[in-house]
Amino acid sequence: MNLNYHGKDLSDYFWKIEETFIQLLGKEYNLTTARDEKYPGVWVEDTNITAIGCAVKKWVSMNGFAFNVNTNLEHFKWINPFAMW
């Protein structure tokens, strides 16, 4: 996302991503979630349910997230950490 057009505020950007998951988890899964001031992501008590990662270059973000609701760990076998893009 080009943050040049969205305020150049990483804290606000992360807050909006977190808010999206907080609302989704509340509406679709009836979970009570929260933010942690020290760490990005969304939490259920002391467990991280949504992790957020982000890199920014010239105010253009490259981000991803892990949404840990019902993770099939078999898919991790497909990851080849030595593969080149």
N, C-alpha and C positions, 0 to 999 in steps of 0.2 A: 504494500500500500504506500502511495506517495504521501508522506506526512507533510510535505510542503503545502498541501491543500487542506490539511486537517489540524493545524495549530502547532506543529512541531513540539508536541508535549508527550513524551514517552510515558509519563505517569498516567496521564489521562487516557492514552491509547490502551495501556494495560488494564486500567480500570474498566474501560468499555468492553474489552474482551472478557474480563472476569465477570462483569455484570451480565453479559450474554449467557454465560454458563450458569451463573447463580439463578437467573430467571428460568432457564431451560430445566435445570435440575429440580427446581421447586415445582414448576408446572407439570412436567412430564413424569417425574419420578417421585414427587412428593418428599424431597429431601430438603432438610434445612442445612444450608451451607454458609460459609463466611470467607472473608479474606484474612490473610495474615499480614500484618504490617511489615514483617521482616522478609517475607518470601512471596514471590509472585505465584499466582494460581488460585485455585478454589479448594476449600477444605471442608471436610465433614469431621467435626471435632478436631482431632490431631492428625487426621489422615488426608493426604493430598489426593483429591479426586480428579482434578484437572491441572496438569502441568503446562506451562507456557514458556516457549523459547523464542527469542527474537534477536536478529542482527539488523543493524541499521547502517546504511552507507549513503551519504548525501541525502539524508532524510527519506530514504526509501527503505521500507521494512521488508524483511524476509522472515516470516514467522511460522511457527507450527505449534501444535498443542497435542497433548495426550489426554484423552478422555477415558478415564479408568472406571468404567461401569461394569462391564462383563467381558474382560479381556481374555481372548483365546491365545494362550501363550505358545501354541504350536506355530503361530505365524512368525515368532521371533527366530525360528530355525531358518527362515528364508533370508535373513540378513547376512550379507557377506561384508564384514568390515574392511576387507582388503580390496573390494571392487572399486574401480575408478569410474567416475562419471563419464 
